[in-house]
């Protein structure tokens, strides 16, 4: 099936030159691509995005054999075109500058100072391209004592505090199960790009966006960060418990586990009545959330004993019927089998991949826009798949020019 190339997305007409790799940058550009932007992914010939090799698992071909496309790479590179271009070579750099002439946004996640060595820093480009929105994603930002360091999601999670509040009480520090600092940095960068484009359209001036994994990680400490800034005491790990609400955690049932999410005193009273323990509401240790938090050990132990008297299905159905949040703890296979997840279209299949005629599985863009919904126009590209299409068909480079670039190793 041929690729779909037209779009009615909100960002149709916006072109992004994407010199990023791994996760934060690709998450950012995939988001922009889902909303209609044209994403031109620049990859070094013969190597490509590092995540192409981050497997198994790998995409299977029509014969059931592994291809070169890892599931990790597929997770964050749909709605893009891949151009194999070595920007470390002068010829490649010149081609990139020609691409930038056609672009609204430029994104890179090289180490601090690397783009300047190629003549591609924001300061070097701003006079020639005054309307360009330029985003740099690094581990620690462009300033500060850590700026020269390489940065990775795991380091950001550790240095940014989230590991100190994740995991069981008394256990070792624990990272989140996905690279959440990368993901959140990509999301925030996409938002900043949209704000910068709005400003560009109003003033005619592009601007520079300095995005850092550590900054983003600190920003989404949210209530735990403010618990420290207001209370003066660093929060600690509480396992699945909530630092400010009780009972709000996983509890064992007669046959499994459920999440009980009591968010206010009215819900606690409903829970107690449903459980046949209305007497608990009158206990001054448990009447209010403040009292329950201050008497956490006693309140959790009391609820835990009650939860073990019924099955998971009984609690989920019964508490839902009286308006008390309660739900199962799903494995990922159960997530994609969940009727709500299916009804919301959170699993998509994108046709048109050269290695997989039946399509590539993908996790959908999560927001539902009424007039300009996300589109799944292109599967994640194979390395260099669109080099001639973009450089020849759109930049107008001749067959001889493309041949010379190939001979030099620039493409």
Residue pairs with C-beta under 8 A, 6 or more apart in sequence:
1 351
1 352
1 357
2 352
3 352
3 377
3 378
3 379
4 352
4 375
4 377
4 378
5 377
5 378
6 377
7 36
7 375
7 377
8 36
8 372
8 375
9 34
9 35
9 36
9 37
9 372
9 374
9 375
10 35
10 36
10 369
10 372
11 32
11 35
11 36
11 37
12 36
12 37
13 36
14 32
14 36
14 37
14 38
14 104
14 105
14 197
15 37
15 38
15 40
15 102
15 103
15 104
15 105
16 29
16 32
16 33
16 37
16 38
16 39
16 40
16 103
16 104
16 105
16 106
16 107
17 40
17 42
17 96
17 99
17 100
17 103
17 105
17 106
17 107
18 25
18 26
18 29
18 39
18 40
18 41
18 42
18 80
18 107
19 25
19 42
19 87
19 96
19 106
19 107
19 108
19 109
19 110
20 26
20 28
20 29
20 107
20 108
20 109
20 137
21 43
21 49
21 50
21 51
21 109
22 49
22 50
22 51
22 109
22 182
23 51
23 76
23 153
23 179
23 182
23 183
23 186
24 109
24 137
24 153
24 181
24 182
24 183
24 185
24 186
24 189
24 211
24 213
25 107
25 108
25 109
25 137
25 186
25 189
26 41
26 49
26 51
26 76
26 77
26 186
27 76
27 182
27 183
27 185
27 186
27 187
27 190
28 107
28 135
28 137
28 185
28 186
28 187
28 189
28 190
28 193
29 37
29 39
29 41
29 80
29 107
29 190
30 39
30 76
30 77
30 78
30 79
30 80
31 186
31 187
31 190
31 365
32 39
32 105
32 190
32 193
33 39
33 78
33 79
33 80
33 378
34 78
34 79
34 365
34 374
34 375
34 376
35 365
35 369
35 372
35 374
36 372
36 375
37 105
38 81
39 79
39 80
39 81
40 80
40 81
40 83
40 99
40 103
40 386
40 390
41 49
41 77
41 80
41 81
41 82
41 83
41 381
42 83
42 85
42 87
42 96
42 99
43 49
43 82
43 83
43 84
43 85
43 383
43 384
44 84
44 85
44 86
44 87
44 88
45 84
45 85
45 86
45 383
45 384
45 409
45 410
45 411
46 84
48 82
48 84
48 383
48 384
49 73
49 77
49 383
51 70
51 72
51 73
51 76
52 68
52 69
52 70
52 73
52 383
53 68
53 70
54 70
54 72
54 73
55 66
55 70
55 71
55 72
56 66
56 70
56 71
57 70
57 71
58 66
58 67
58 68
58 69
58 70
58 71
59 66
59 67
59 69
59 70
59 71
59 74
59 353
59 355
59 356
59 360
60 66
60 67
60 356
61 67
61 355
61 356
62 356
62 357
62 358
67 355
67 356
68 382
68 383
69 353
69 355
69 380
69 382
73 380
74 360
74 361
74 362
74 379
74 380
75 362
75 363
76 186
77 380
77 381
78 350
78 360
78 362
78 376
78 378
78 379
78 380
79 375
79 376
79 377
79 378
80 378
80 380
80 381
81 378
81 381
81 385
81 386
81 389
81 390
82 381
82 382
82 383
82 384
82 385
82 386
82 387
83 99
83 384
83 386
83 387
83 390
83 391
83 411
84 383
84 384
84 387
84 411
85 92
85 95
85 96
85 387
85 410
85 411
86 92
86 409
86 410
86 411
87 93
87 96
87 118
87 120
88 118
89 408
89 409
89 410
91 404
91 405
91 408
91 410
92 405
92 410
92 411
93 118
93 119
93 120
95 391
95 395
95 397
95 405
95 410
95 411
96 120
97 120
98 395
99 390
99 395
100 106
100 125
100 129
100 132
101 129
102 394
102 395
103 132
104 131
104 132
104 133
104 197
104 200
105 132
105 133
105 134
105 135
105 193
105 197
106 125
106 132
106 133
106 134
106 135
107 134
107 135
107 136
107 137
107 189
107 193
108 115
108 120
108 135
108 136
108 137
109 136
109 137
109 138
110 136
111 138
111 148
111 150
112 138
112 142
112 147
112 148
113 148
115 121
115 136
116 123
116 124
122 134
122 136
122 208
125 132
125 134
126 132
126 134
126 206
126 208
129 206
130 204
130 205
130 206
131 200
131 204
131 205
131 206
132 206
133 193
133 196
133 197
133 200
133 206
133 207
133 209
134 206
134 207
134 208
134 209
135 189
135 192
135 193
135 208
135 209
135 211
136 142
136 208
136 209
136 210
136 211
137 185
137 186
137 189
137 211
137 212
137 213
138 147
138 151
138 211
138 212
138 213
139 146
139 149
139 150
139 151
139 152
139 155
139 156
139 212
139 213
139 214
140 146
140 147
140 149
140 151
140 212
140 213
140 214
141 147
141 210
141 211
141 212
141 214
141 215
142 210
143 210
146 214
151 212
151 213
151 214
152 213
153 179
153 180
153 181
153 182
153 213
154 175
154 179
155 213
156 181
156 182
156 213
156 214
156 216
156 217
157 163
157 175
157 176
157 180
157 181
157 217
158 173
158 175
159 214
159 217
160 181
160 213
160 214
160 217
160 218
160 221
161 217
161 218
161 221
161 224
161 225
162 175
162 176
162 180
162 181
162 217
162 220
162 221
163 173
163 174
163 175
164 173
164 234
164 235
164 236
164 237
165 224
165 235
165 236
165 237
165 238
165 243
166 173
166 174
166 175
166 176
166 237
167 173
167 174
167 237
167 239
168 174
168 237
168 239
169 236
169 237
169 238
169 239
170 237
171 237
171 239
173 237
174 237
180 220
181 213
181 214
181 216
181 217
182 213
184 216
184 217
184 219
184 220
185 211
185 212
185 213
185 216
188 211
188 216
188 219
189 209
189 211
192 209
192 211
193 209
196 206
196 207
196 209
199 205
199 207
200 206
200 207
218 225
223 243
223 244
224 235
224 243
227 233
227 235
227 243
227 244
228 234
228 235
235 243
239 249
240 249
240 250
240 259
241 248
241 249
241 296
241 300
242 248
242 249
244 293
245 262
245 263
245 289
245 293
246 262
246 289
246 292
246 293
246 296
246 299
246 300
247 260
247 262
247 268
247 271
247 292
247 299
247 300
247 303
248 260
248 261
248 262
248 263
249 259
249 260
249 300
250 257
250 258
250 259
250 260
250 329
251 257
251 258
251 259
251 260
251 303
251 304
251 307
251 308
252 304
252 307
252 308
253 307
253 308
253 310
253 311
253 312
253 314
253 315
254 308
254 309
254 310
254 311
254 312
255 311
255 312
256 311
256 312
256 328
257 312
257 328
257 329
258 307
258 312
258 315
258 316
258 326
258 327
258 328
258 329
259 325
259 326
259 327
259 328
259 329
260 271
260 303
260 307
260 315
260 319
260 324
260 325
260 326
261 324
261 325
261 326
261 327
262 268
262 271
262 324
262 325
263 325
264 289
265 287
265 288
265 289
267 323
267 324
267 325
268 281
268 286
268 289
268 292
269 278
269 281
270 322
270 323
270 324
271 319
271 322
271 324
272 278
272 279
272 280
272 281
273 281
273 322
274 318
274 319
274 322
274 324
275 306
275 309
277 306
280 286
280 302
281 287
284 291
285 291
285 292
285 295
285 298
285 299
286 292
286 295
286 298
286 299
286 302
292 299
307 315
310 318
312 328
315 326
316 326
316 327
316 328
319 325
319 326
320 326
328 334
330 338
335 341
336 342
336 346
336 347
341 347
344 364
344 368
345 364
346 363
346 364
346 366
347 361
347 362
347 363
347 364
348 361
348 362
348 363
348 364
348 376
349 358
349 359
349 360
349 361
349 362
350 359
350 360
350 362
350 376
350 378
350 379
351 357
351 358
351 359
351 379
352 359
352 378
352 379
353 359
353 360
353 379
353 380
353 382
354 382
354 385
355 382
356 379
359 379
360 379
360 380
362 376
362 379
364 374
364 376
365 374
367 374
384 411
387 411
388 402
391 397
391 402
391 405
391 411
392 398
392 399
392 402
397 405
402 411
405 411
